[in-house]
Amino acid sequence: MEHKLKKINLFIPGAAKSGTSSLHELLKLHPEINMSKNKEPHFLASSAENLKSNEHIETYLSNFNLSKKFKYHGESSTGYFYFKSFKDNFKKIGNPDAKFIIILRNPIDRTFSHYNYLKSLGSENLTLKEAVLKDHQKEPSPLDVLPELIIKNYYQYSLYGKWLTLFSENINVENIKVILFEDLKSKPLETLNTCFTFLGLHQLETIPDIASNKTVKIRFPKLYRNIRIFAFNESKFRNIIKYFLPVKWRRAHKKRITEMLLELMKTNKKLALITTEEREWLFDLYKHDVIKLKQLTGLQFQEWQDFNKR
């Protein structure tokens, strides 16, 4: 099994709410790249027991078309950027030559987008300041997952300088490429082709418009949250259903069902916009980490105007 795991050699480990879903879909367009069916399997951040379990390994590998000779088999578990368990597990069983593309977004916008996302789904009731400060000292962990199977950690997930420093201590820096959400949005083909060049692949001449995992307002967010909790967690009623629906069917369709439900319940209502006061407050939180990020990467991040106009 271990030799098959080493075939997984491309990762988009973050940052969350920074365009990883769009990048995942765009990388699929290349004929030499096979991206996972489940965008975020998070297998390599699993417990030691799961890493040794043939059942869990087979479930993970079923996300990839390993029968065909692709140059890259990739996945996009955003927790890999933050979780210590990934770094430890990757050293043991990962492909040392694997490539990593990390997409970053202005940390102010990323934080507010993450907050807006959870608020729109009924998973957040606090104000922005209350929500950010509630767990701001808690370092990211797989245990941050809410019952509805959504990660909730605002502040730490935007400390790119901190996490990229730790990440590059465990991964060969020559195998890491940093791109920006803002560039992927404003010049998608050019930005995507820099990724293909990094991977040693030919560039594409055209790409379709792709926008994945957009945050939307939905009707009855509390109902949607409860349905997600039922779909992804244990309950007496859910245990009864297991007897009537084969495990393979449930694994293949439960995520799709929640996506269909989201499509049915979404509205065209506009999401709340960040205020000037909130933007200034978040700038003060992240300004020192962005300085660290600039020093680490040698990049100026000119697209992040908040951190370049003063």
Helices and strands as residue ranges (DSSP letters): H 2-5, E 8-11, H 20-27, E 33-35, G 43-45, H 48-52, H 54-61, E 72-75, G 78-81, H 84-93, E 99-104, H 107-120, H 128-134, G 142-144, G 156-158, H 160-170, G 173-175, E 176-180, H 181-186, H 188-198, H 221-232, H 236-242, H 247-265, H 276-297, G 305-307
